[in-house]
Amino acid sequence: MEKQNDRIVAPGSGRRVRGSRFQPLRRAVKVPVWGDLGIRVGLALFLIGMVILIHWWDREGLVDNLDGEVSFLDVVYFTMISITTTGFGDIAPVTDRARLVEAVIVTPVRFAVLFIFVGTAYNFLIKHSWEKWRMARIQEQLTDHIVVLGYGVSGSESVNELIERGADPSEIVVVDPSADRLADAENMGCNVMAADATRDETLKAVRIRQAANVLVSAGRDDTSILIVLTVRQIAPDVPISVVVRAADNESLARQAGANNVINPVRFTGLLLAGSAKGEHIADYLADLASVTGRVQLVEREVTAEECGLAISELRSGGRGLRVYRSGKVLGFWEDDCQSLLPGDIVVEIVPTQNGTQRGDGHNGHD
């Protein structure tokens, strides 16, 4: 059982089930910025007004060193200098009751008002300016980065695999509308943005034109295809890989501009069918797909010293499987693969660190 947006995997898969942790019941409070500011200011004024009433009620415990009379204006003045901890000494509490009121009631209110105003200044001024400056610094460094649009099951697994393959987390940008799902990616060191990936401004903010690759996994085929269309419109040359779950949508995803279309349902079917022909086929395919296995599929351009050599003589020590040449797909058994040309793209199997460490009696190859 696999859910698109939750971190849940099938029972018996050997993986720890994430996302089952208790989460408190909550609902987003849709308050505009100025409404939030008004609530903060209103609460502060309410607390100040309450202290003014207390001081007015206990005005007999106050002494005005100037004229000896404590008026309502004096009470307001004394309240404000008390809350702001200015304290000029012209008006002071003299009775025990007045001093107790200052210590027990006014002092906590003073801290509350201070926290309200400091918190408001931080949220509306300091935090906004800091985040804006920090985002500009991050954007300046984004080039040849990997953008992951959608951080559900497929998106999170792709980020984990990229990091396992040696990708620098600081060169990965994850975009998802859920800030909660982005917490894991942020903890791994990735750049994250809680935003709608279908919006032009979101894609421009993550410098989609300068990206090396874009991985799309929005959880819904229609949303994923819309994201591909938007990315292709902004960045005509960036390679795009997208996950779709319905076979009918694969051609639509390619028409939208995706270079690679991955159908996890189809791949799962291939694994199941392969397992019916041999108990080790599915295991080997999973081994090829993950960097944590003993072997790994690698796609690269042939080097200058490999030109003229056969696909079986790759300098990397890998086993060549396929060559892409001018739009043609060539298998390792075909004659054209016996002489590699400049610009050829070769797909090969190479041993990973896990495979070379263990060894299997086949020169590091499976």
N, C-alpha and C positions, 0 to 999 in steps of 0.2 A: 504494500500500500504506500503510495507516494502522493503527497499533497504539493501543489504547485508553489504555494506561498509560505508554507510552514516548514520547519526543519524537522520533518518526520520521515523515517525510512521504514522499509518493510521489516516486520518482526522476523528474527532468525537470521538477519543479514550480518550479524556480528558487529554492527556499529551501534554506538551509544545513541539512544534516542534523545535528540535535543529539542527543546521547545516544550517539553512536558512540565517544566518548572512552573510553579504557581505564579500567576500574574494577577494582581489586584484588579477588580472591576473598575473601569474608568470610562470617561467619555470626554472628548475634546470640548473645551469651552471656547466658543466662537465669539471672542470679544475683540473689537478693533483696537488698533494701537492707541488711539486717543481715548477710547473707552477705558482701556487699562490704566492709562495715565490719569484719567479723571477719578477712577476708583482709588488710586494711591493717594492723590492729593486730597480727595474727600475724606479718606480715613485719617490722614494726618490732621486735617482741620477739625475733624470730630474729636480726636484726642486732645488737641489744643483747647478746643471749646470746653471739653469736660474739665480740664485743669483750671481754666478760667473760672468756671462755676464753683469748683472746690475752693479756690483761693478767695472768691467773693464771699462764699459761705463762711470761711474762716479768716476774714479780713481783720478781725480783732486781734489775731495772733501776729499780725504784720505791723511793722513800725516804719513810717516814712521819716527818714532823718532830715528831710528838707523842711517840710511844713507840718509834720506830725499827723496829717490826715491822709487816710488811704481811700482814694476815690476809685470808681470803676475803671477809669483810665489807668490809674496806678496799678490796679490788679492786672489789667491786660499787659501793661508794660512789664510788671514783675514776672508774669507767666512766660512771656517771650524770652526774657533774659535768663530765666531759670531753665527753660527747655533747651536753649542754645548754650547753656553753661557759661554765659558771659559773666554775669554776677558783678555789677558795679558796687554793690554794697550800700546804695542809697536807700533801698528797701530791703528789709531782712526779716525772717521769722524770729520771734523772740520767745514765744510760749512753747512749752513742751509739745502741745498738740500740733502746733503749726510745724514744728521741726519733724514730728513723726509723720505728718502728711507729706512733707518734702521727701523724707527718706523712703516711705513705703509706697506712696502713690505717684508722686511727681517724677522720682528717679526712674522707675520702670517705663513710664510714659516717655520720658526724655530719650531713653535708649530706643524705644519703639519708633518714635518720630525720626530719630537719627537714622535708623536702619531703613525706614521707608524712603527717605530722601536719598540716602546713599545708594540703595538698591535701584531706585528710579533713575538716578544719574548714571549708574553702571549700565542698566539695560538699554536706556534710550540714547546714551551718548558714548560712554567709554566702550561698551561691548560692541556696539554697531561699528564704531570707528576702527576698533581693533580687528574685528572680523573682516571688515572691508580691506584693511591694509594687509592682513595675513592672506586673504584670498588673492589679492593682487600679486603678492610675492610667490605664492604657489603657482599661479597662472604663468608667471614669467619663466618658471622652470619646466613647464609642461611642454615637452616635445618628444616625438617618437614614443609616446606613452600608450598604454592599453586602457581603453574605456570599456567598462562593463556596465551595460544598461539593464538593470533588473537584478536584484540580489535575493532571488528565491532559492530553491534547491539547486537548480542548474547553475545559476550565477555564482552562488557561494562555492559550489564544488569547483567551478572553473577557476575562481580566484585562488582557492587552496592549491589546486594543481599547478597553476602558474608559479606560485611561490615555491612549491616543491621543485619545480623545474629550474629554479634559480632566478626568477624575475624579482627585481627590487620592488618591494611593496610601495615605495614612494613614487614609482612610475606606473602605478595602477590607480585609476580613478573609477570609483563605484558610484552609480546614480540609482537611487530608488526612492519612491515617495514615502516609504516608511523609515522614520529615523530609528526606530527600535531595531530593525533588521540590519541597519548600517553599523550598529555598535560593534559587532564582531569584526567587520572589515576595518573599522577605525582602530580597534585594538591590535590588529595585525600590522598596522602602519600604513594602510592604504589611504589615499585621499577620498573623501566621501562627500556626497551632496544629496540632501533630502529634497528632491525636486521631481517634476514631471518630465520624463525623457522625451515626450512627444513635442515639447515646446522648443522653438528655435533658440530662445534666450538661454535655455538650460544647456543645449549642445554647444552653443558659442562660448558659454562660460567655462566649459571644460576643454576648450580649444580643440574641437573635434577635427578641424582641418589639419592640425599638426599631429594627430594620433597615428600610431603605427598600425593599430588594429582596433576594431570595435566589435564587441561581443554583445549580442542582444538576446535576452531571455526574460521577457516581461511576464510570463505566466499564462498569457492569452495570445492566441495566434493573431487575432485582429490588431491587438495593441502592438505586438512585436513587428508586424508588417508595417504599421503606421510609423513606428520608430525608424525602421529601415528606410522608408520613403523620405522621412525628414532628414535623416543622416545623409542619404545620398544627394539630396538637394543642396545641403550645405557643404558637404565634402565629397565631390564627385570621384575622387581617386582613392579614398581610404578603403582598405579591405574590411568587409563586413561579414561576420558569421552570425547566424540567427538560429534559434531553436524554434521549431514548429512541431505540433503534435498531430495534426491532421494531414494525411497524405495529399489531400486536395489543395492544401495551402502551400505546398512546397513550390509549385510553379509560380504562384502569386508572390512568394517571397523572393524568388529569383527575378521576376519581372520588376519588383520594387527596387532591386539593385543589390541584393545580397550575393556575395561571392561564394559563400558556403552555407548550405542549408542542412541542419542536423535534425533528424527526426528520432528522438529517443525511443519512441514506440517501435519504429522500424528496426532500430539497432537492437532493442531488446528481443525482438522477434528473430533477428539473425543469430543472436547468442543462443536462444532457445533451440532454433533449428540446428545450429552447429553442435550443441550438446547432444542432440539426438543421433548425430553421426559419429560421435566420439566424446568420451568423457573429458578429454583435455582441451578440446577446441575452444570452448567458451573461456576456460581459464587462460589460454594463451592470448586470445583476443583482448581480454581484460588486462593482461600483462602488458600488451603492446600499447594500450591506451593510457596507462598510468606510468609516471616517472618512478614510482616506488617499486615497480616490477623489475625483472632481470633484463628485459630488453625494451627498446623504445623505438618508435617510428620517428624519423627525422626527415624533413623536407628542406632542401638547400640547393643552391646553384653550384654547378661543378666548378672546381678550381682550375686555374690555368695549367697546372701540372697534370691534371687528370684528362685534359683534352687529348683525344686520340686513343685513350685507353678504353678497354671494355668495361661495362658496368660491374663486372665481377672483380675489377682491379682498383676499386676506390681506395684512395690514400687514407681515408678515415678508419679503415679496417672493418667497415660495416658491410652488410650484404645488400647490394642494390636490388631493388624490386621493380622499379618503374621509372621511366624517363618521360618528361613533358617537353616536347619540342615543337615550337611554332603551332600550338593548339592541338597537336597530335599526342596521343597516349601510347607509349611504347612499352611492352613487357620485356622483362629481362631475357626472355628466350628469343626475341626477334633480332634479326641481323643488324638492324639500325642501332641496336644498343651495344654493339661490339666496338663502336667508335664514337666516343662522346664528343660533342661539339660545344664551342663557347655559347653560353646562354642557356644550356640545357638545365632543367630543374630535375633533380633526382630525388626519389623517395627511397630511403634505405632503412634497414634495421641495424641498430647499434646496441652494444651491451651497455647497460647502466652501471653505476658504481656498485649496486647490489649484485649484479650478475658477475662482474669481474672480481669482486671480493670472494664470492663463493666458488666460482669456477665450476665447469661442468664437463671438462674433458673434451670440449669442442672448440678450443681456441677462443673462448669468451663469447661464442655465438650460440643462440638457440635455434 
